[in-house]
Amino acid sequence: MKLLFIPMLSAPAINILLGLLFVLLLIWFFWPGRGGLALMGSFSTNRKKAMLEDALKYLFDCEYRNQPCDINSLAGNLHISGDKASDTVQSLISMGLATSSNHDLSLTDTGRSYALRVIRVHRIWEKYLAEETGVASTHWHTEADRVEHMMTEDSVEELAARMGHPVFDPHGDPIPTVLGELPDNKGVLLSSLKEGDMGLITHLEDEPRAIYDQLVVFGLYAGMQVYVTDVTPQKITIVAGGDEVILTPFFASQVTVNVFSENEPVREKHNNLALLQVGQSAEVAGISPHLRGQQRRRLMDLGIVPGTEVRAVIRSASGDPVGYRIMGTTIGIRKSQAEHIYIKNIRTYEPEYQA
Protein backbone atom coordinates (compact mmCIF):
# COMPACT_ATOMS: atom_id res chain seq x y z
CA MET A 1 0.00 0.00 0.00
CA LYS A 2 1.44 3.34 -1.08
CA LEU A 3 1.07 6.40 1.07
CA LEU A 4 0.53 9.77 -0.57
CA PHE A 5 2.51 12.53 1.08
CA ILE A 6 1.44 16.13 0.56
CA PRO A 7 4.34 18.49 1.08
CA MET A 8 3.75 21.21 3.66
CA LEU A 9 4.09 24.77 2.45
CA SER A 10 6.49 26.99 4.26
CA ALA A 11 5.30 30.16 5.99
CA PRO A 12 6.78 32.43 3.27
CA ALA A 13 5.05 30.38 0.54
CA ILE A 14 1.71 30.66 2.36
CA ASN A 15 2.13 34.42 2.66
CA ILE A 16 2.93 34.70 -1.05
CA LEU A 17 -0.17 32.59 -1.93
CA LEU A 18 -2.43 34.68 0.29
CA GLY A 19 -0.99 37.86 -1.16
CA LEU A 20 -1.64 36.56 -4.69
CA LEU A 21 -5.26 35.70 -3.81
CA PHE A 22 -5.73 39.14 -2.31
CA VAL A 23 -4.39 40.82 -5.46
CA LEU A 24 -6.70 38.69 -7.64
CA LEU A 25 -9.64 39.65 -5.43
CA LEU A 26 -8.78 43.32 -5.76
CA ILE A 27 -8.49 42.99 -9.54
CA TRP A 28 -11.93 41.31 -9.71
CA PHE A 29 -13.52 43.88 -7.41
CA PHE A 30 -12.29 46.85 -9.44
CA TRP A 31 -12.60 45.20 -12.87
CA PRO A 32 -14.36 47.73 -15.18
CA GLY A 33 -17.96 46.86 -16.02
CA ARG A 34 -18.08 43.37 -14.50
CA GLY A 35 -16.27 43.50 -11.19
CA GLY A 36 -17.73 43.55 -7.73
CA LEU A 37 -17.80 47.34 -7.56
CA ALA A 38 -19.61 47.54 -10.92
CA LEU A 39 -22.14 44.93 -9.79
CA MET A 40 -22.80 46.84 -6.57
CA GLY A 41 -23.24 50.07 -8.54
CA SER A 42 -25.56 48.37 -11.01
CA PHE A 43 -27.66 46.90 -8.18
CA SER A 44 -27.89 50.30 -6.50
CA THR A 45 -28.81 52.00 -9.78
CA ASN A 46 -31.50 49.42 -10.54
CA ARG A 47 -32.99 49.82 -7.06
CA LYS A 48 -33.08 53.60 -7.44
CA LYS A 49 -34.64 53.30 -10.91
CA ALA A 50 -37.31 50.93 -9.58
CA MET A 51 -38.05 53.31 -6.69
CA LEU A 52 -38.44 56.28 -9.04
CA GLU A 53 -40.70 54.33 -11.40
CA ASP A 54 -42.86 53.09 -8.53
CA ALA A 55 -43.21 56.67 -7.35
CA LEU A 56 -44.24 57.80 -10.84
CA LYS A 57 -46.87 55.05 -10.99
CA TYR A 58 -48.31 56.14 -7.65
CA LEU A 59 -48.42 59.82 -8.63
CA PHE A 60 -50.19 58.92 -11.86
CA ASP A 61 -52.71 56.74 -10.01
CA CYS A 62 -53.54 59.64 -7.67
CA GLU A 63 -53.94 61.94 -10.65
CA TYR A 64 -56.10 59.44 -12.55
CA ARG A 65 -58.42 59.01 -9.56
CA ASN A 66 -58.47 62.71 -8.64
CA GLN A 67 -56.91 62.05 -5.25
CA PRO A 68 -54.39 64.37 -3.53
CA CYS A 69 -50.84 63.12 -3.13
CA ASP A 70 -48.04 64.32 -0.86
CA ILE A 71 -44.77 62.95 0.50
CA ASN A 72 -46.48 61.20 3.41
CA SER A 73 -48.95 59.31 1.21
CA LEU A 74 -46.12 58.43 -1.18
CA ALA A 75 -44.04 57.06 1.71
CA GLY A 76 -46.98 54.97 2.91
CA ASN A 77 -47.68 53.56 -0.54
CA LEU A 78 -44.05 52.64 -1.23
CA HIS A 79 -43.45 51.45 2.36
CA ILE A 80 -40.45 53.71 2.83
CA SER A 81 -39.45 56.33 5.40
CA GLY A 82 -40.40 59.97 5.06
CA ASP A 83 -36.76 60.92 4.45
CA LYS A 84 -36.46 58.33 1.68
CA ALA A 85 -39.69 59.56 0.12
CA SER A 86 -38.42 63.15 0.27
CA ASP A 87 -35.17 62.14 -1.48
CA THR A 88 -37.19 60.31 -4.15
CA VAL A 89 -39.40 63.33 -4.76
CA GLN A 90 -36.38 65.61 -5.02
CA SER A 91 -34.88 63.26 -7.62
CA LEU A 92 -38.11 63.32 -9.64
CA ILE A 93 -38.23 67.13 -9.49
CA SER A 94 -34.58 67.49 -10.49
CA MET A 95 -35.18 65.18 -13.46
CA GLY A 96 -38.17 67.25 -14.58
CA LEU A 97 -40.64 64.42 -13.93
CA ALA A 98 -42.65 65.95 -11.08
CA THR A 99 -43.46 69.26 -9.39
CA SER A 100 -44.45 70.24 -5.85
CA SER A 101 -46.84 73.02 -4.87
CA ASN A 102 -48.16 73.58 -1.32
CA HIS A 103 -46.96 70.05 -0.42
CA ASP A 104 -49.09 68.56 -3.23
CA LEU A 105 -47.19 66.50 -5.79
CA SER A 106 -48.04 66.29 -9.48
CA LEU A 107 -46.48 64.95 -12.67
CA THR A 108 -45.03 66.96 -15.50
CA ASP A 109 -45.92 65.98 -19.07
CA THR A 110 -42.61 64.11 -19.29
CA GLY A 111 -43.24 62.36 -15.97
CA ARG A 112 -46.75 61.40 -17.05
CA SER A 113 -45.45 59.85 -20.29
CA TYR A 114 -42.79 57.95 -18.36
CA ALA A 115 -45.38 56.69 -15.85
CA LEU A 116 -47.68 55.51 -18.63
CA ARG A 117 -44.85 53.51 -20.21
CA VAL A 118 -44.19 51.72 -16.92
CA ILE A 119 -47.92 51.13 -16.36
CA ARG A 120 -48.25 49.70 -19.87
CA VAL A 121 -45.48 47.18 -19.18
CA HIS A 122 -47.02 46.26 -15.82
CA ARG A 123 -50.54 45.68 -17.14
CA ILE A 124 -49.46 43.82 -20.28
CA TRP A 125 -47.38 41.47 -18.12
CA GLU A 126 -50.33 40.93 -15.76
CA LYS A 127 -52.48 40.11 -18.78
CA TYR A 128 -49.86 37.63 -19.95
CA LEU A 129 -49.71 35.94 -16.54
CA ALA A 130 -53.51 35.71 -16.42
CA GLU A 131 -54.10 34.41 -19.92
CA GLU A 132 -50.97 32.44 -20.80
CA THR A 133 -49.72 30.94 -17.54
CA GLY A 134 -51.00 29.09 -14.48
CA VAL A 135 -49.77 31.76 -12.04
CA ALA A 136 -52.34 32.38 -9.28
CA SER A 137 -54.22 35.68 -9.49
CA THR A 138 -52.83 36.75 -6.12
CA HIS A 139 -49.31 36.74 -7.63
CA TRP A 140 -49.99 38.66 -10.85
CA HIS A 141 -49.30 42.09 -9.39
CA THR A 142 -46.15 41.09 -7.51
CA GLU A 143 -44.65 39.40 -10.56
CA ALA A 144 -45.53 42.37 -12.78
CA ASP A 145 -43.92 44.71 -10.24
CA ARG A 146 -40.72 42.71 -10.53
CA VAL A 147 -40.65 42.54 -14.33
CA GLU A 148 -41.82 46.05 -15.23
CA HIS A 149 -38.44 47.62 -14.42
CA MET A 150 -36.48 45.19 -16.60
CA MET A 151 -38.42 44.67 -19.86
CA THR A 152 -37.40 46.57 -22.98
CA GLU A 153 -40.01 48.39 -25.07
CA ASP A 154 -39.42 46.02 -28.00
CA SER A 155 -40.06 42.92 -25.88
CA VAL A 156 -43.22 44.50 -24.43
CA GLU A 157 -44.62 45.32 -27.86
CA GLU A 158 -43.76 41.83 -29.12
CA LEU A 159 -45.68 40.33 -26.19
CA ALA A 160 -48.63 42.69 -26.72
CA ALA A 161 -48.81 41.76 -30.41
CA ARG A 162 -48.73 38.06 -29.56
CA MET A 163 -51.77 38.53 -27.30
CA GLY A 164 -53.68 40.58 -29.88
CA HIS A 165 -52.96 43.98 -28.31
CA PRO A 166 -55.18 43.65 -25.19
CA VAL A 167 -57.09 46.72 -24.02
CA PHE A 168 -57.67 45.79 -20.36
CA ASP A 169 -55.59 43.99 -17.74
CA PRO A 170 -57.11 41.14 -15.66
CA HIS A 171 -58.05 43.55 -12.85
CA GLY A 172 -60.21 45.59 -15.21
CA ASP A 173 -57.78 48.48 -15.65
CA PRO A 174 -57.27 49.91 -19.15
CA ILE A 175 -53.85 49.31 -20.70
CA PRO A 176 -52.24 52.53 -22.00
CA THR A 177 -51.66 52.56 -25.75
CA VAL A 178 -48.20 52.84 -27.28
CA LEU A 179 -48.88 56.58 -27.61
CA GLY A 180 -49.73 56.87 -23.92
CA GLU A 181 -53.49 57.24 -24.41
CA LEU A 182 -55.80 56.14 -21.61
CA PRO A 183 -59.60 56.57 -21.29
CA ASP A 184 -60.96 58.77 -18.53
CA ASN A 185 -61.81 57.08 -15.25
CA LYS A 186 -65.63 56.83 -15.22
CA GLY A 187 -66.19 54.31 -12.45
CA VAL A 188 -67.29 55.03 -8.88
CA LEU A 189 -66.28 53.37 -5.64
CA LEU A 190 -68.52 50.61 -4.37
CA SER A 191 -68.53 52.38 -1.00
CA SER A 192 -70.45 55.29 -2.57
CA LEU A 193 -73.39 53.16 -3.74
CA LYS A 194 -76.78 53.25 -2.01
CA GLU A 195 -79.17 50.46 -1.16
CA GLY A 196 -80.82 49.18 -4.33
CA ASP A 197 -77.99 50.26 -6.65
CA MET A 198 -76.63 47.79 -9.17
CA GLY A 199 -73.36 47.87 -11.06
CA LEU A 200 -70.56 45.99 -12.75
CA ILE A 201 -67.16 45.64 -11.11
CA THR A 202 -64.55 47.22 -13.36
CA HIS A 203 -61.54 47.29 -11.05
CA LEU A 204 -60.20 45.66 -7.88
CA GLU A 205 -57.40 47.50 -6.11
CA ASP A 206 -54.31 45.32 -6.38
CA GLU A 207 -51.92 47.24 -4.16
CA PRO A 208 -51.00 46.51 -1.48
CA ARG A 209 -51.34 42.80 -2.14
CA ALA A 210 -53.06 42.09 1.20
CA ILE A 211 -56.07 44.12 0.05
CA TYR A 212 -56.36 42.29 -3.26
CA ASP A 213 -55.93 38.90 -1.57
CA GLN A 214 -58.88 39.66 0.71
CA LEU A 215 -61.06 40.80 -2.19
CA VAL A 216 -60.28 37.50 -3.93
CA VAL A 217 -61.28 35.63 -0.78
CA PHE A 218 -64.63 37.45 -0.96
CA GLY A 219 -65.02 35.96 -4.45
CA LEU A 220 -65.02 39.32 -6.26
CA TYR A 221 -63.52 39.87 -9.71
CA ALA A 222 -63.68 42.36 -12.58
CA GLY A 223 -66.75 41.74 -14.74
CA MET A 224 -68.96 40.60 -11.84
CA GLN A 225 -72.41 42.13 -11.40
CA VAL A 226 -73.23 43.36 -7.88
CA TYR A 227 -76.43 44.47 -6.15
CA VAL A 228 -76.36 46.53 -2.96
CA THR A 229 -78.88 45.23 -0.41
CA ASP A 230 -77.93 47.15 2.75
CA VAL A 231 -75.72 50.09 3.73
CA THR A 232 -74.77 51.11 7.28
CA PRO A 233 -71.83 53.12 8.65
CA GLN A 234 -70.16 49.83 9.64
CA LYS A 235 -70.78 47.63 6.59
CA ILE A 236 -72.04 47.35 3.04
CA THR A 237 -73.91 44.21 2.05
CA ILE A 238 -73.99 43.16 -1.58
CA VAL A 239 -75.12 40.19 -3.61
CA ALA A 240 -72.38 39.11 -6.03
CA GLY A 241 -72.42 35.94 -8.08
CA GLY A 242 -75.53 34.77 -6.22
CA ASP A 243 -73.83 35.00 -2.80
CA GLU A 244 -74.20 37.60 -0.09
CA VAL A 245 -70.96 39.43 0.67
CA ILE A 246 -70.45 41.80 3.60
CA LEU A 247 -67.71 44.41 3.22
CA THR A 248 -66.41 47.10 5.51
CA PRO A 249 -66.48 50.61 3.99
CA PHE A 250 -62.69 50.41 3.61
CA PHE A 251 -62.76 47.25 1.47
CA ALA A 252 -65.76 48.56 -0.48
CA SER A 253 -63.66 51.63 -1.31
CA GLN A 254 -61.11 49.35 -2.99
CA VAL A 255 -63.67 48.20 -5.59
CA THR A 256 -64.62 50.33 -8.61
CA VAL A 257 -67.94 49.77 -10.37
CA ASN A 258 -69.93 51.16 -13.27
CA VAL A 259 -73.43 51.83 -11.98
CA PHE A 260 -76.33 50.60 -14.11
CA SER A 261 -78.82 53.22 -15.24
CA GLU A 262 -82.51 52.63 -14.56
CA ASN A 263 -83.12 51.69 -18.19
CA GLU A 264 -80.10 49.45 -18.51
CA PRO A 265 -81.02 45.75 -18.75
CA VAL A 266 -79.85 43.54 -15.93
CA ARG A 267 -77.94 40.45 -16.93
CA GLU A 268 -79.85 37.22 -16.76
CA LYS A 269 -78.88 35.34 -13.62
CA HIS A 270 -77.76 31.74 -14.18
CA ASN A 271 -77.20 28.84 -11.84
CA ASN A 272 -73.76 27.30 -11.67
CA LEU A 273 -72.77 23.75 -12.54
CA ALA A 274 -71.99 22.85 -8.92
CA LEU A 275 -75.74 22.98 -8.17
CA LEU A 276 -76.56 20.29 -10.74
CA GLN A 277 -77.57 16.99 -9.09
CA VAL A 278 -76.93 13.49 -10.43
CA GLY A 279 -79.86 12.71 -12.75
CA GLN A 280 -80.10 16.32 -13.94
CA SER A 281 -78.90 17.88 -17.17
CA ALA A 282 -78.55 21.49 -18.27
CA GLU A 283 -77.26 23.72 -21.04
CA VAL A 284 -73.95 25.53 -20.62
CA ALA A 285 -74.59 29.30 -20.58
CA GLY A 286 -70.99 30.43 -20.23
CA ILE A 287 -67.86 30.51 -18.12
CA SER A 288 -67.26 33.12 -15.45
CA PRO A 289 -64.59 35.76 -16.23
CA HIS A 290 -63.00 34.63 -12.98
CA LEU A 291 -61.59 31.59 -14.78
CA ARG A 292 -58.77 32.67 -17.07
CA GLY A 293 -55.84 31.35 -18.99
CA GLN A 294 -55.11 27.65 -18.89
CA GLN A 295 -58.11 26.77 -16.72
CA ARG A 296 -60.52 28.45 -19.13
CA ARG A 297 -58.92 26.95 -22.23
CA ARG A 298 -58.93 23.47 -20.71
CA LEU A 299 -62.67 23.66 -19.97
CA MET A 300 -63.42 24.91 -23.47
CA ASP A 301 -61.27 22.15 -24.99
CA LEU A 302 -63.38 19.66 -23.03
CA GLY A 303 -66.51 21.00 -24.74
CA ILE A 304 -67.76 23.41 -22.08
CA VAL A 305 -68.99 26.14 -24.42
CA PRO A 306 -72.40 27.90 -24.60
CA GLY A 307 -75.13 25.62 -25.85
CA THR A 308 -73.47 22.31 -24.92
CA GLU A 309 -75.55 19.85 -22.89
CA VAL A 310 -73.97 18.66 -19.66
CA ARG A 311 -75.21 15.85 -17.40
CA ALA A 312 -74.24 15.09 -13.81
CA VAL A 313 -73.76 11.30 -13.89
CA ILE A 314 -71.70 10.31 -10.84
CA ARG A 315 -70.55 11.83 -7.59
CA SER A 316 -67.34 10.71 -5.87
CA ALA A 317 -67.42 9.30 -2.34
CA SER A 318 -66.22 12.63 -0.92
CA GLY A 319 -68.63 14.57 -3.11
CA ASP A 320 -65.86 16.33 -4.99
CA PRO A 321 -65.15 16.03 -7.89
CA VAL A 322 -68.37 15.19 -9.76
CA GLY A 323 -68.44 13.29 -13.04
CA TYR A 324 -70.22 15.16 -15.83
CA ARG A 325 -71.17 13.72 -19.22
CA ILE A 326 -70.14 16.17 -21.93
CA MET A 327 -70.14 15.36 -25.64
CA GLY A 328 -70.09 11.62 -25.00
CA THR A 329 -67.25 11.71 -22.45
CA THR A 330 -67.40 11.63 -18.65
CA ILE A 331 -65.21 14.34 -17.10
CA GLY A 332 -64.44 14.95 -13.45
CA ILE A 333 -64.77 18.61 -12.48
CA ARG A 334 -64.08 19.95 -9.00
CA LYS A 335 -66.56 22.18 -7.21
CA SER A 336 -64.14 25.14 -7.22
CA GLN A 337 -64.31 25.16 -11.03
CA ALA A 338 -67.94 24.05 -11.40
CA GLU A 339 -69.03 27.11 -9.40
CA HIS A 340 -67.74 29.29 -12.23
CA ILE A 341 -69.53 27.44 -15.05
CA TYR A 342 -72.97 28.95 -15.71
CA ILE A 343 -75.88 26.74 -16.74
CA LYS A 344 -79.56 27.14 -17.68
CA ASN A 345 -82.60 25.03 -18.62
CA ILE A 346 -82.10 22.43 -15.86
CA ARG A 347 -84.10 19.25 -16.39
CA THR A 348 -84.06 15.59 -15.33
CA TYR A 349 -83.03 12.63 -17.44
CA GLU A 350 -83.01 8.88 -17.12
CA PRO A 351 -79.60 7.89 -15.65
CA GLU A 352 -77.56 5.58 -17.83
CA TYR A 353 -77.13 2.02 -16.60
CA GLN A 354 -73.82 1.54 -14.89
CA ALA A 355 -72.42 -1.89 -14.08
C-alpha positions as CSV (number, residue, x, y, z in Angstrom):
1,M,0.0,0.0,0.0
2,K,1.4,3.3,-1.1
3,L,1.1,6.4,1.1
4,L,0.5,9.8,-0.6
5,F,2.5,12.5,1.1
6,I,1.4,16.1,0.6
7,P,4.3,18.5,1.1
8,M,3.7,21.2,3.7
9,L,4.1,24.8,2.4
10,S,6.5,27.0,4.3
11,A,5.3,30.2,6.0
12,P,6.8,32.4,3.3
13,A,5.1,30.4,0.5
14,I,1.7,30.7,2.4
15,N,2.1,34.4,2.7
16,I,2.9,34.7,-1.1
17,L,-0.2,32.6,-1.9
18,L,-2.4,34.7,0.3
19,G,-1.0,37.9,-1.2
20,L,-1.6,36.6,-4.7
21,L,-5.3,35.7,-3.8
22,F,-5.7,39.1,-2.3
23,V,-4.4,40.8,-5.5
24,L,-6.7,38.7,-7.6
25,L,-9.6,39.6,-5.4
26,L,-8.8,43.3,-5.8
27,I,-8.5,43.0,-9.5
28,W,-11.9,41.3,-9.7
29,F,-13.5,43.9,-7.4
30,F,-12.3,46.9,-9.4
31,W,-12.6,45.2,-12.9
32,P,-14.4,47.7,-15.2
33,G,-18.0,46.9,-16.0
34,R,-18.1,43.4,-14.5
35,G,-16.3,43.5,-11.2
36,G,-17.7,43.6,-7.7
37,L,-17.8,47.3,-7.6
38,A,-19.6,47.5,-10.9
39,L,-22.1,44.9,-9.8
40,M,-22.8,46.8,-6.6
41,G,-23.2,50.1,-8.5
42,S,-25.6,48.4,-11.0
43,F,-27.7,46.9,-8.2
44,S,-27.9,50.3,-6.5
45,T,-28.8,52.0,-9.8
46,N,-31.5,49.4,-10.5
47,R,-33.0,49.8,-7.1
48,K,-33.1,53.6,-7.4
49,K,-34.6,53.3,-10.9
50,A,-37.3,50.9,-9.6
51,M,-38.1,53.3,-6.7
52,L,-38.4,56.3,-9.0
53,E,-40.7,54.3,-11.4
54,D,-42.9,53.1,-8.5
55,A,-43.2,56.7,-7.3
56,L,-44.2,57.8,-10.8
57,K,-46.9,55.0,-11.0
58,Y,-48.3,56.1,-7.6
59,L,-48.4,59.8,-8.6
60,F,-50.2,58.9,-11.9
61,D,-52.7,56.7,-10.0
62,C,-53.5,59.6,-7.7
63,E,-53.9,61.9,-10.6
64,Y,-56.1,59.4,-12.5
65,R,-58.4,59.0,-9.6
66,N,-58.5,62.7,-8.6
67,Q,-56.9,62.0,-5.3
68,P,-54.4,64.4,-3.5
69,C,-50.8,63.1,-3.1
70,D,-48.0,64.3,-0.9
71,I,-44.8,63.0,0.5
72,N,-46.5,61.2,3.4
73,S,-49.0,59.3,1.2
74,L,-46.1,58.4,-1.2
75,A,-44.0,57.1,1.7
76,G,-47.0,55.0,2.9
77,N,-47.7,53.6,-0.5
78,L,-44.1,52.6,-1.2
79,H,-43.4,51.4,2.4
80,I,-40.5,53.7,2.8
81,S,-39.5,56.3,5.4
82,G,-40.4,60.0,5.1
83,D,-36.8,60.9,4.4
84,K,-36.5,58.3,1.7
85,A,-39.7,59.6,0.1
86,S,-38.4,63.2,0.3
87,D,-35.2,62.1,-1.5
88,T,-37.2,60.3,-4.2
89,V,-39.4,63.3,-4.8
90,Q,-36.4,65.6,-5.0
91,S,-34.9,63.3,-7.6
92,L,-38.1,63.3,-9.6
93,I,-38.2,67.1,-9.5
94,S,-34.6,67.5,-10.5
95,M,-35.2,65.2,-13.5
96,G,-38.2,67.2,-14.6
97,L,-40.6,64.4,-13.9
98,A,-42.7,66.0,-11.1
99,T,-43.5,69.3,-9.4
100,S,-44.4,70.2,-5.9
101,S,-46.8,73.0,-4.9
102,N,-48.2,73.6,-1.3
103,H,-47.0,70.1,-0.4
104,D,-49.1,68.6,-3.2
105,L,-47.2,66.5,-5.8
106,S,-48.0,66.3,-9.5
107,L,-46.5,65.0,-12.7
108,T,-45.0,67.0,-15.5
109,D,-45.9,66.0,-19.1
110,T,-42.6,64.1,-19.3
111,G,-43.2,62.4,-16.0
112,R,-46.7,61.4,-17.1
113,S,-45.5,59.9,-20.3
114,Y,-42.8,57.9,-18.4
115,A,-45.4,56.7,-15.8
116,L,-47.7,55.5,-18.6
117,R,-44.9,53.5,-20.2
118,V,-44.2,51.7,-16.9
119,I,-47.9,51.1,-16.4
120,R,-48.2,49.7,-19.9
121,V,-45.5,47.2,-19.2
122,H,-47.0,46.3,-15.8
123,R,-50.5,45.7,-17.1
124,I,-49.5,43.8,-20.3
125,W,-47.4,41.5,-18.1
126,E,-50.3,40.9,-15.8
127,K,-52.5,40.1,-18.8
128,Y,-49.9,37.6,-20.0
129,L,-49.7,35.9,-16.5
130,A,-53.5,35.7,-16.4
131,E,-54.1,34.4,-19.9
132,E,-51.0,32.4,-20.8
133,T,-49.7,30.9,-17.5
134,G,-51.0,29.1,-14.5
135,V,-49.8,31.8,-12.0
136,A,-52.3,32.4,-9.3
137,S,-54.2,35.7,-9.5
138,T,-52.8,36.8,-6.1
139,H,-49.3,36.7,-7.6
140,W,-50.0,38.7,-10.9
141,H,-49.3,42.1,-9.4
142,T,-46.1,41.1,-7.5
143,E,-44.6,39.4,-10.6
144,A,-45.5,42.4,-12.8
145,D,-43.9,44.7,-10.2
146,R,-40.7,42.7,-10.5
147,V,-40.7,42.5,-14.3
148,E,-41.8,46.1,-15.2
149,H,-38.4,47.6,-14.4
150,M,-36.5,45.2,-16.6
151,M,-38.4,44.7,-19.9
152,T,-37.4,46.6,-23.0
153,E,-40.0,48.4,-25.1
154,D,-39.4,46.0,-28.0
155,S,-40.1,42.9,-25.9
156,V,-43.2,44.5,-24.4
157,E,-44.6,45.3,-27.9
158,E,-43.8,41.8,-29.1
159,L,-45.7,40.3,-26.2
160,A,-48.6,42.7,-26.7
161,A,-48.8,41.8,-30.4
162,R,-48.7,38.1,-29.6
163,M,-51.8,38.5,-27.3
164,G,-53.7,40.6,-29.9
165,H,-53.0,44.0,-28.3
166,P,-55.2,43.7,-25.2
167,V,-57.1,46.7,-24.0
168,F,-57.7,45.8,-20.4
169,D,-55.6,44.0,-17.7
170,P,-57.1,41.1,-15.7
171,H,-58.0,43.6,-12.8
172,G,-60.2,45.6,-15.2
173,D,-57.8,48.5,-15.6
174,P,-57.3,49.9,-19.2
175,I,-53.9,49.3,-20.7
176,P,-52.2,52.5,-22.0
177,T,-51.7,52.6,-25.7
178,V,-48.2,52.8,-27.3
179,L,-48.9,56.6,-27.6
180,G,-49.7,56.9,-23.9
181,E,-53.5,57.2,-24.4
182,L,-55.8,56.1,-21.6
183,P,-59.6,56.6,-21.3
184,D,-61.0,58.8,-18.5
185,N,-61.8,57.1,-15.3
186,K,-65.6,56.8,-15.2
187,G,-66.2,54.3,-12.4
188,V,-67.3,55.0,-8.9
189,L,-66.3,53.4,-5.6
190,L,-68.5,50.6,-4.4
191,S,-68.5,52.4,-1.0
192,S,-70.5,55.3,-2.6
193,L,-73.4,53.2,-3.7
194,K,-76.8,53.3,-2.0
195,E,-79.2,50.5,-1.2
196,G,-80.8,49.2,-4.3
197,D,-78.0,50.3,-6.7
198,M,-76.6,47.8,-9.2
199,G,-73.4,47.9,-11.1
200,L,-70.6,46.0,-12.7
201,I,-67.2,45.6,-11.1
202,T,-64.5,47.2,-13.4
203,H,-61.5,47.3,-11.0
204,L,-60.2,45.7,-7.9
205,E,-57.4,47.5,-6.1
206,D,-54.3,45.3,-6.4
207,E,-51.9,47.2,-4.2
208,P,-51.0,46.5,-1.5
209,R,-51.3,42.8,-2.1
210,A,-53.1,42.1,1.2
211,I,-56.1,44.1,0.1
212,Y,-56.4,42.3,-3.3
213,D,-55.9,38.9,-1.6
214,Q,-58.9,39.7,0.7
215,L,-61.1,40.8,-2.2
216,V,-60.3,37.5,-3.9
217,V,-61.3,35.6,-0.8
218,F,-64.6,37.5,-1.0
219,G,-65.0,36.0,-4.5
220,L,-65.0,39.3,-6.3
221,Y,-63.5,39.9,-9.7
222,A,-63.7,42.4,-12.6
223,G,-66.7,41.7,-14.7
224,M,-69.0,40.6,-11.8
225,Q,-72.4,42.1,-11.4
226,V,-73.2,43.4,-7.9
227,Y,-76.4,44.5,-6.2
228,V,-76.4,46.5,-3.0
229,T,-78.9,45.2,-0.4
230,D,-77.9,47.1,2.7
231,V,-75.7,50.1,3.7
232,T,-74.8,51.1,7.3
233,P,-71.8,53.1,8.7
234,Q,-70.2,49.8,9.6
235,K,-70.8,47.6,6.6
236,I,-72.0,47.3,3.0
237,T,-73.9,44.2,2.1
238,I,-74.0,43.2,-1.6
239,V,-75.1,40.2,-3.6
240,A,-72.4,39.1,-6.0
241,G,-72.4,35.9,-8.1
242,G,-75.5,34.8,-6.2
243,D,-73.8,35.0,-2.8
244,E,-74.2,37.6,-0.1
245,V,-71.0,39.4,0.7
246,I,-70.5,41.8,3.6
247,L,-67.7,44.4,3.2
248,T,-66.4,47.1,5.5
249,P,-66.5,50.6,4.0
250,F,-62.7,50.4,3.6
251,F,-62.8,47.2,1.5
252,A,-65.8,48.6,-0.5
253,S,-63.7,51.6,-1.3
254,Q,-61.1,49.3,-3.0
255,V,-63.7,48.2,-5.6
256,T,-64.6,50.3,-8.6
257,V,-67.9,49.8,-10.4
258,N,-69.9,51.2,-13.3
259,V,-73.4,51.8,-12.0
260,F,-76.3,50.6,-14.1
261,S,-78.8,53.2,-15.2
262,E,-82.5,52.6,-14.6
263,N,-83.1,51.7,-18.2
264,E,-80.1,49.4,-18.5
265,P,-81.0,45.8,-18.7
266,V,-79.8,43.5,-15.9
267,R,-77.9,40.4,-16.9
268,E,-79.9,37.2,-16.8
269,K,-78.9,35.3,-13.6
270,H,-77.8,31.7,-14.2
271,N,-77.2,28.8,-11.8
272,N,-73.8,27.3,-11.7
273,L,-72.8,23.7,-12.5
274,A,-72.0,22.9,-8.9
275,L,-75.7,23.0,-8.2
276,L,-76.6,20.3,-10.7
277,Q,-77.6,17.0,-9.1
278,V,-76.9,13.5,-10.4
279,G,-79.9,12.7,-12.7
280,Q,-80.1,16.3,-13.9
281,S,-78.9,17.9,-17.2
282,A,-78.5,21.5,-18.3
283,E,-77.3,23.7,-21.0
284,V,-74.0,25.5,-20.6
285,A,-74.6,29.3,-20.6
286,G,-71.0,30.4,-20.2
287,I,-67.9,30.5,-18.1
288,S,-67.3,33.1,-15.5
289,P,-64.6,35.8,-16.2
290,H,-63.0,34.6,-13.0
291,L,-61.6,31.6,-14.8
292,R,-58.8,32.7,-17.1
293,G,-55.8,31.4,-19.0
294,Q,-55.1,27.6,-18.9
295,Q,-58.1,26.8,-16.7
296,R,-60.5,28.5,-19.1
297,R,-58.9,26.9,-22.2
298,R,-58.9,23.5,-20.7
299,L,-62.7,23.7,-20.0
300,M,-63.4,24.9,-23.5
301,D,-61.3,22.2,-25.0
302,L,-63.4,19.7,-23.0
303,G,-66.5,21.0,-24.7
304,I,-67.8,23.4,-22.1
305,V,-69.0,26.1,-24.4
306,P,-72.4,27.9,-24.6
307,G,-75.1,25.6,-25.9
308,T,-73.5,22.3,-24.9
309,E,-75.6,19.8,-22.9
310,V,-74.0,18.7,-19.7
311,R,-75.2,15.9,-17.4
312,A,-74.2,15.1,-13.8
313,V,-73.8,11.3,-13.9
314,I,-71.7,10.3,-10.8
315,R,-70.5,11.8,-7.6
316,S,-67.3,10.7,-5.9
317,A,-67.4,9.3,-2.3
318,S,-66.2,12.6,-0.9
319,G,-68.6,14.6,-3.1
320,D,-65.9,16.3,-5.0
321,P,-65.2,16.0,-7.9
322,V,-68.4,15.2,-9.8
323,G,-68.4,13.3,-13.0
324,Y,-70.2,15.2,-15.8
325,R,-71.2,13.7,-19.2
326,I,-70.1,16.2,-21.9
327,M,-70.1,15.4,-25.6
328,G,-70.1,11.6,-25.0
329,T,-67.2,11.7,-22.5
330,T,-67.4,11.6,-18.7
331,I,-65.2,14.3,-17.1
332,G,-64.4,15.0,-13.5
333,I,-64.8,18.6,-12.5
334,R,-64.1,20.0,-9.0
335,K,-66.6,22.2,-7.2
336,S,-64.1,25.1,-7.2
337,Q,-64.3,25.2,-11.0
338,A,-67.9,24.0,-11.4
339,E,-69.0,27.1,-9.4
340,H,-67.7,29.3,-12.2
341,I,-69.5,27.4,-15.1
342,Y,-73.0,29.0,-15.7
343,I,-75.9,26.7,-16.7
344,K,-79.6,27.1,-17.7
345,N,-82.6,25.0,-18.6
346,I,-82.1,22.4,-15.9
347,R,-84.1,19.3,-16.4
348,T,-84.1,15.6,-15.3
349,Y,-83.0,12.6,-17.4
350,E,-83.0,8.9,-17.1
351,P,-79.6,7.9,-15.6
352,E,-77.6,5.6,-17.8
353,Y,-77.1,2.0,-16.6
354,Q,-73.8,1.5,-14.9
355,A,-72.4,-1.9,-14.1
